[in-house]
Amino acid sequence: MQLTGNKILITGGATGIGFGLSERFIEEGNTVIICGRRDSALQEAADKLPSLITKQCDLENEDERIALYEWIAAEHPDLNVLINNAGVQNWMSLKDPEFYKKAKNEISINIESPLHMMLLFKELGSLHTIMNVTSALAFSPLTKVPVYSATKAFFHSLTLSFRHMLRNTDIELIEIIPPVLNTDLGGKGIHDSMPSIDLFIDAVFEQLKEEKTELTYGFSDKFSKIGQPEFQTLFGQMNPVV
Ligand SMILES: NC(=O)c1ccc[n+]([C@@H]2O[C@H](COP(=O)([O-])OP(=O)(O)OC[C@H]3O[C@@H](n4cnc5c(N)ncnc54)[C@H](OP(=O)(O)O)[C@@H]3O)[C@@H](O)[C@H]2O)c1
């Protein structure tokens, strides 16, 4: 994709990786719209990046996803890039009485929401790029975050299928596969000792310039290549291009 002159919607763009992407895309000469649940986080992001366009939206709610799409179609019909970045991570054990409730929340935000967003936004005539933010844990689960890991495996698999299904359209699908990074994912403080997102964002932009479609960094590169030659052959056999 061209890295300048786009109009981009970044879900969860007020914090962490989404904010890092917002900042860099603005520096590169793009218009960025972000959405999230917390007005305070959206306002804080807009204070740092005054050109940001913000929209409050709870992506767990199907009606709010549809309203977001309709608002974009009416107010920003030239939007050409959707970045499905918003996500939640719940640490839990089998003793957790809230296990099922937390699992449903992760499944809704990490799976249902981006799936629905892809279906909605592919109808926008101007759309040419979708980026999905998955995780290294899509390839090997961390059992402290069992449902989160499974949602990311689902999202990775869905991304492969959508890329294949969209191959005869003008829409390309790029997967961003972060390793663990210092953000507030899972709660404040949990990731404090992890690498900052700055070098990760640099690596994402380097790989976008190289027109890669699976963007990795650090150990996520190793994780994403586990058994890859065998997997690619199998995927090709199962999904022949006719
Ligand atoms: N940090 C890591 O180590 C890491 C590693 C691999 C993958 N990832 C992925 O990277 C993505 C970004 O996470 P992050 O690390 O940057 O954490 P983060 O700072 O917590 O960002 C998550 C963002 O998603 C938004 N969000 C959550 N639920 C939402 C909802 N129902 N509706 C709308 N927005 C919602 C949050 O905003 P509100 O709370 O205001 O809604 C927040 O801005 C996630 O998909 C995550 O799984 C992160």
PDBQT file of the ligand as one rigid body, heavy atoms in Angstrom, charges set to zero:
ROOT
HETATM    1  N1  LIG A 301       0.812  -5.400  23.912  1.00  0.00    +0.000 N 
HETATM    2  C1  LIG A 301       1.079  -6.630  23.555  1.00  0.00    +0.000 C 
HETATM    3  O1  LIG A 301       1.928  -7.298  24.152  1.00  0.00    +0.000 OA
HETATM    4  C2  LIG A 301       0.369  -7.250  22.362  1.00  0.00    +0.000 A 
HETATM    5  C3  LIG A 301       0.915  -8.417  21.816  1.00  0.00    +0.000 A 
HETATM    6  C4  LIG A 301       0.257  -9.015  20.745  1.00  0.00    +0.000 A 
HETATM    7  C5  LIG A 301      -0.905  -8.460  20.244  1.00  0.00    +0.000 A 
HETATM    8  N2  LIG A 301      -1.418  -7.339  20.801  1.00  0.00    +0.000 N 
HETATM    9  C6  LIG A 301      -2.676  -6.801  20.253  1.00  0.00    +0.000 C 
HETATM   10  O2  LIG A 301      -2.534  -5.446  19.925  1.00  0.00    +0.000 OA
HETATM   11  C7  LIG A 301      -3.823  -4.821  19.943  1.00  0.00    +0.000 C 
HETATM   12  C8  LIG A 301      -3.713  -3.513  20.709  1.00  0.00    +0.000 C 
HETATM   13  O3  LIG A 301      -3.444  -3.805  22.076  1.00  0.00    +0.000 OA
HETATM   14  P1  LIG A 301      -2.448  -2.938  22.957  1.00  0.00    +0.000 P 
HETATM   15  O4  LIG A 301      -1.367  -3.832  23.393  1.00  0.00    +0.000 OA
HETATM   16  O5  LIG A 301      -2.116  -1.686  22.269  1.00  0.00    +0.000 OA
HETATM   17  O6  LIG A 301      -3.342  -2.690  24.262  1.00  0.00    +0.000 OA
HETATM   18  P2  LIG A 301      -4.226  -1.450  24.717  1.00  0.00    +0.000 P 
HETATM   19  O7  LIG A 301      -3.407  -0.231  24.877  1.00  0.00    +0.000 OA
HETATM   20  O8  LIG A 301      -5.026  -1.938  25.876  1.00  0.00    +0.000 OA
HETATM   21  O9  LIG A 301      -5.177  -1.200  23.458  1.00  0.00    +0.000 OA
HETATM   22  C9  LIG A 301      -6.403  -1.813  23.255  1.00  0.00    +0.000 C 
HETATM   23  C10 LIG A 301      -7.347  -0.759  22.681  1.00  0.00    +0.000 C 
HETATM   24  O10 LIG A 301      -8.567  -1.420  22.313  1.00  0.00    +0.000 OA
HETATM   25  C11 LIG A 301      -9.634  -0.573  22.725  1.00  0.00    +0.000 C 
HETATM   26  N3  LIG A 301     -10.806  -1.402  22.984  1.00  0.00    +0.000 N 
HETATM   27  C12 LIG A 301     -10.894  -2.471  23.832  1.00  0.00    +0.000 A 
HETATM   28  N4  LIG A 301     -12.142  -2.928  23.860  1.00  0.00    +0.000 NA
HETATM   29  C13 LIG A 301     -12.875  -2.148  23.017  1.00  0.00    +0.000 A 
HETATM   30  C14 LIG A 301     -14.238  -2.103  22.651  1.00  0.00    +0.000 A 
HETATM   31  N5  LIG A 301     -15.148  -2.960  23.169  1.00  0.00    +0.000 N 
HETATM   32  N6  LIG A 301     -14.631  -1.162  21.769  1.00  0.00    +0.000 NA
HETATM   33  C15 LIG A 301     -13.752  -0.278  21.263  1.00  0.00    +0.000 A 
HETATM   34  N7  LIG A 301     -12.448  -0.259  21.566  1.00  0.00    +0.000 NA
HETATM   35  C16 LIG A 301     -12.028  -1.178  22.454  1.00  0.00    +0.000 A 
HETATM   36  C17 LIG A 301      -9.147   0.110  23.998  1.00  0.00    +0.000 C 
HETATM   37  O11 LIG A 301      -9.801   1.350  24.201  1.00  0.00    +0.000 OA
HETATM   38  P3  LIG A 301     -11.002   1.487  25.278  1.00  0.00    +0.000 P 
HETATM   39  O12 LIG A 301     -10.607   0.695  26.487  1.00  0.00    +0.000 OA
HETATM   40  O13 LIG A 301     -11.122   2.955  25.529  1.00  0.00    +0.000 OA
HETATM   41  O14 LIG A 301     -12.196   0.950  24.595  1.00  0.00    +0.000 OA
HETATM   42  C18 LIG A 301      -7.684   0.335  23.678  1.00  0.00    +0.000 C 
HETATM   43  O15 LIG A 301      -7.480   1.598  23.081  1.00  0.00    +0.000 OA
HETATM   44  C19 LIG A 301      -4.787  -5.842  20.575  1.00  0.00    +0.000 C 
HETATM   45  O16 LIG A 301      -5.553  -6.474  19.574  1.00  0.00    +0.000 OA
HETATM   46  C20 LIG A 301      -3.840  -6.839  21.226  1.00  0.00    +0.000 C 
HETATM   47  O17 LIG A 301      -4.415  -8.116  21.332  1.00  0.00    +0.000 OA
HETATM   48  C21 LIG A 301      -0.809  -6.710  21.844  1.00  0.00    +0.000 A 
ENDROOT
TORSDOF 0
